[in-house]
Amino acid sequence: MSPYPEFNKSRGSGIAHNTVDTICAPFGFRADHKYHAYLTGRSGAIVYEDADIEMAADMIIRGATDDRGNRCNSTKKVFVPQALKPALEAALTARADQLVRGAPTDPQTDLGVNDPQARTIAEQWTSSARVFYDRDLILMEVDQSAAVLKEELPYPAVAVCYHAPDQDPVDLMNKTVEGTYLDAAIAVSIFSASEATYKEASARTLACKTIHNLPSTAFDFWTSHQRWHLFMELTRKVELVTG
């Protein structure tokens, strides 16, 4: 759980309560609902050596900045082969510089203005990291034992973790979600030119959803989110029998 209670959503039902209140308020009644665990392990990405680096960087930045990095499926961590370090960091930086900054409500905005308190919390995690980009979005290199790999940050911040050729990025990703509510990430983007590599990695990744060559925030309304359909969980299903 986050050491910052005001941002800790990992086991509380406050978000679901607020959702129900918003839906029911216009009708003048308050429907009860069952307990919901809102959030589990942080979402992220795995980049394989055969990936299109420019495309992967574009998708990572998009996943990190959609809704100012405040979604439960926002990209917060990335596992990358050491050999790709120069190329990926250059591509991430170039893509980040292209983001249109502005008001969150402006349709032309890529990255909206964030809360100053969220920024302060994110900065606290950079002391043990190498920050290689910091302009409304924080991109930082961390080692494999960094605590930030297991944390939720209410800010567009990505922890990039490099690994040796003999290390399995899926194992590294899985270790970061051990002990979370579902022992799984919400969404993991897997970047590879090979469909077979994606399928093999996907089968072993502890995640509610894996996505091939797309941002972790890519949303498919036909598939479940956090292993359930929230709409169905918040409604009362009634069986009508006629005859």
C-alpha positions in Angstrom: 0.0 0.0 0.0 1.2 3.5 -0.7 2.8 5.4 2.1 0.7 8.4 1.1 -2.9 7.8 2.4 -4.4 10.6 0.4 -3.5 8.8 -2.8 -3.8 5.2 -1.6 -6.5 3.6 -3.7 -5.2 0.0 -3.6 -7.7 -1.6 -1.2 -10.3 1.0 -0.6 -13.8 1.2 -2.0 -14.0 5.0 -2.1 -13.9 5.3 -5.9 -16.8 2.8 -6.3 -18.8 4.7 -3.6 -18.2 8.0 -5.4 -19.2 6.4 -8.7 -22.5 5.1 -7.2 -23.2 8.5 -5.6 -22.7 10.3 -8.9 -25.0 7.9 -10.8 -27.8 7.8 -8.2 -27.9 11.5 -7.1 -30.1 12.7 -9.9 -32.7 10.1 -9.0 -32.9 10.9 -5.4 -31.9 7.5 -3.9 -28.7 5.7 -2.9 -28.2 2.1 -4.1 -26.0 -0.1 -1.9 -23.3 -2.1 -3.6 -20.8 -4.7 -2.6 -17.2 -4.0 -1.7 -14.7 -3.4 -4.5 -11.0 -3.4 -4.4 -10.2 -0.6 -6.7 -6.6 -0.9 -7.7 -3.9 -3.6 -7.9 -0.3 -3.7 -9.1 1.1 -0.9 -11.3 0.8 -1.2 -15.1 3.8 -1.0 -17.4 5.6 -2.3 -20.4 8.1 -4.8 -21.6 10.3 -4.0 -24.6 12.1 -6.8 -26.5 15.2 -6.3 -28.6 13.4 -6.8 -31.8 10.8 -4.1 -31.1 10.3 -1.0 -33.2 12.0 1.5 -30.8 10.3 4.6 -32.2 6.9 3.0 -32.0 7.5 1.6 -28.5 8.6 5.0 -27.3 5.5 6.6 -28.7 3.2 4.1 -27.1 5.0 4.3 -23.7 4.8 8.1 -23.6 1.1 7.9 -24.6 0.4 5.3 -21.9 2.3 7.4 -19.3 0.5 10.7 -20.1 -3.1 9.8 -20.9 -5.2 11.6 -18.3 -2.0 13.0 -16.8 -0.9 9.5 -15.7 -3.7 9.1 -13.2 -5.3 6.0 -14.6 -4.9 2.6 -13.0 -3.6 1.3 -16.3 -1.1 4.2 -16.9 2.4 3.1 -17.9 4.5 3.5 -14.8 7.4 1.0 -15.3 9.3 -0.3 -18.3 11.7 -3.3 -18.6 14.2 -3.0 -21.4 17.4 -4.8 -22.5 20.5 -2.9 -21.6 21.5 -2.8 -25.3 18.6 -0.6 -26.2 19.3 2.0 -23.5 20.7 4.8 -25.8 18.2 4.4 -28.5 15.2 4.1 -26.2 16.1 7.1 -24.1 16.7 9.2 -27.1 13.3 8.1 -28.6 11.4 8.6 -25.3 12.9 12.1 -24.9 12.1 13.2 -28.4 8.5 11.9 -28.1 8.0 13.6 -24.7 9.2 16.9 -26.2 6.5 16.7 -28.8 3.7 16.6 -26.3 1.3 19.5 -26.3 1.0 20.9 -22.8 -2.1 22.8 -21.7 -5.5 22.6 -19.9 -6.7 19.0 -19.4 -10.1 20.0 -20.9 -8.6 21.3 -24.1 -9.0 18.6 -26.9 -5.6 19.6 -28.3 -3.8 18.9 -25.1 -1.6 15.8 -24.8 -0.5 16.4 -21.2 -2.6 18.5 -18.9 -1.4 20.5 -15.9 -1.1 18.3 -12.9 -1.6 18.9 -9.2 1.4 20.4 -7.3 1.0 17.9 -4.5 1.2 15.0 -7.0 4.4 16.5 -8.4 5.9 16.7 -4.9 5.1 13.0 -4.3 6.7 12.0 -7.6 9.8 14.0 -6.9 10.4 12.0 -3.7 10.9 8.9 -5.7 13.6 10.4 -7.9 16.3 10.8 -5.2 17.6 7.2 -5.8 17.1 7.3 -9.6 18.8 8.8 -12.6 16.3 11.3 -14.1 16.9 11.7 -17.8 13.8 13.7 -18.6 11.8 16.1 -16.4 9.4 18.4 -18.1 5.9 17.9 -16.7 6.7 14.2 -17.2 9.4 12.3 -15.3 11.4 9.6 -17.0 14.0 7.9 -14.7 16.3 5.0 -14.8 16.1 2.8 -11.7 17.7 -0.5 -10.6 15.9 -3.7 -10.3 15.4 -3.4 -6.6 13.9 0.1 -6.7 10.8 0.4 -4.5 9.2 2.7 -7.0 8.6 -0.3 -9.4 5.9 -1.4 -6.9 4.4 2.0 -6.3 1.5 4.0 -7.7 2.3 7.6 -8.4 -0.4 10.2 -9.1 1.7 11.8 -11.7 3.1 11.0 -15.2 6.3 9.3 -14.2 8.0 6.2 -15.7 10.6 4.1 -14.0 12.8 2.5 -16.7 14.6 -0.6 -15.6 17.3 -2.2 -17.8 18.3 -5.9 -17.7 21.1 -8.1 -18.8 20.7 -10.5 -21.8 20.4 -13.5 -19.5 17.5 -12.0 -17.5 13.9 -12.6 -18.2 11.9 -9.3 -18.3 8.6 -11.2 -17.6 10.1 -12.5 -14.3 11.2 -9.0 -13.4 7.8 -7.6 -14.2 6.1 -10.3 -12.2 8.2 -9.7 -9.1 6.9 -6.1 -9.0 3.3 -7.2 -8.4 3.9 -9.8 -5.7 1.7 -9.1 -2.7 -0.7 -6.9 -4.5 -4.5 -7.5 -4.2 -4.6 -9.7 -7.3 -0.9 -10.5 -7.5 -1.1 -9.1 -11.0 -0.7 -5.8 -12.9 -3.7 -4.2 -14.5 -2.2 -3.9 -18.0 1.2 -4.7 -19.5 2.2 -3.6 -22.9 4.5 -6.0 -24.7 6.6 -4.6 -27.6 8.0 -7.0 -30.1 8.0 -7.5 -33.8 7.1 -11.2 -33.2 3.6 -12.3 -32.6 5.0 -15.6 -31.1 7.2 -13.6 -28.7 4.2 -11.6 -27.6 2.1 -14.7 -27.0 4.8 -16.5 -25.1 5.5 -13.6 -22.9 1.8 -12.9 -22.4 1.1 -16.4 -21.2 3.6 -15.9 -18.4 2.9 -12.3 -17.4 0.9 -11.7 -14.3 -1.5 -9.2 -15.6 -5.2 -8.7 -16.0 -4.5 -7.7 -19.6 -1.6 -7.8 -21.9 -1.5 -5.6 -25.0 0.7 -6.1 -28.1 2.5 -2.9 -29.4 -0.1 -0.5 -27.9 -0.1 1.7 -24.9 -1.2 0.2 -21.5 -4.1 2.7 -21.5 -5.6 1.2 -24.7 -9.1 0.4 -23.7 -11.3 -2.3 -25.2 -14.9 -2.0 -24.0 -15.6 -5.6 -25.1 -13.1 -7.1 -22.6 -13.0 -6.9 -18.8 -11.0 -4.4 -16.8 -9.3 -5.5 -13.6 -10.9 -9.0 -14.3 -14.4 -7.7 -14.1 -16.9 -5.4 -15.9 -17.3 -2.6 -13.4 -20.7 -1.6 -14.9 -22.1 -5.1 -14.2 -20.6 -5.1 -10.7 -22.3 -1.8 -9.9 -25.8 -2.7 -11.2 -28.4 -5.0 -9.8 -29.2 -7.7 -12.4 -32.9 -8.9 -12.3 -34.2 -12.1 -13.8 -37.7 -11.8 -15.3 -39.7 -14.9 -15.7 -42.9 -14.9 -17.7 -45.3 -17.6 -18.5 
